[in-house]
Amino acid sequence: MNTPFQTRSISTTAKATNTSDGAGVRLMRSLGTSQVPLVDPFLMLDEFRSDDPNDYIAGFPAHPHRGFETVTYMLAGSMQHKDSVGNTGNLRPGSVQWMTAARGIIHSEMPKQEDGLMWGFQLWVNLPAADKMGDPRYQDIDPEAIPEHTLPGGGTVRVVAGRFGDQEGPVGGVATEPMMLDVGLPAGGSVDVPIPTAHNGFAYVFEGAAQLGNGEAPVARGHIAVLGREGDGLHIAAGDEGTRVLVVTGKPIDEPVARYGPFVMNTRSELEQAFADYRSGRLTQ
């Protein structure tokens, strides 16, 4: 017997802000700002999108991380990942890398193109205290490994992590049990996305505009919508242009967050130790 679907409401919306990171890559940051600092367990979401090489060509040279996970999802263009553990990966359209920095890793993501469109996302996912000093891990996922669910009446859902319908995403072994979906709808299309009731989450509109939840005003491209806690799913409807929405949810960690630059720990003293370890060369040991 089917149970009634209860869509989550939208608690907050905010427009992404322009910033830069790495060696000067221009970004739009929607999560990890003064407007939306945190959606536990998610710490940051950046969208990079430009066909001007000056906006991205310097890339993200080697830099450290400790205490969380970085997720890069490519829509267009090509970058190469290298890290201190010996992993390499070529990011291309539709591919994902899910890097668990844990106790420490040094990595780079550098463009493998000199012109053309570079477009994608970087998401930061917190780790619980019990896992922050564990072993680093790297999942390099080809576009062909990401299942795509075709919706009745048109539209698709790419399942990067978690489950949609009978499709399960290839990302596994993540403490916060995330769901990450790339939802594309044609003009006038709609879909109900099931969400685990214990999860926090957000939706980011990156094409067109989308009606989210209980019929609030449409959310425009480049805006994040933080989901309310009540309900077992999210209703998404496209306007007359069609839309594309990144839906991300996960189990909240509910622990103190101490963050600065490339490190995310639970206390200030742990942050200071991370910087000391990096300066002394012990971060990745």
Sequence and secondary structure as in RCSB ss.txt:
>XXXX:A:sequence
MNTPFQTRSISTTAKATNTSDGAGVRLMRSLGTSQVPLVDPFLMLDEFRSDDPNDYIAGFPAHPHRGFETVTYML
AGSMQHKDSVGNTGNLRPGSVQWMTAARGIIHSEMPKQEDGLMWGFQLWVNLPAADKMGDPRYQDIDPEAIPEHT
LPGGGTVRVVAGRFGDQEGPVGGVATEPMMLDVGLPAGGSVDVPIPTAHNGFAYVFEGAAQLGNGEAPVARGHIA
VLGREGDGLHIAAGDEGTRVLVVTGKPIDEPVARYGPFVMNTRSELEQAFADYRSGRLTQ
>XXXX:A:secstr
      B  EEEEEE EEEEETTTEEEEEEESSSSS  BTTEEEEEEEEES GGGTTT EEEEEEBSEEEEEEEE
ES EEEEETTS EEEE TT EEEEE TT EEEEEEES SSS EEEEEEEEE  GGGTTS  EEEEE GGGS EEE
 TTS EEEEEESEETTEE S    TT  EEEEEEE TT EEEEE  TT EEEEEEEEEEEEETTT S EETTEEE
EE SSSSEEEEEEEEEEEEEEEEEE    S  EEETTEEESSHHHHHHHHHHHHHT TT 
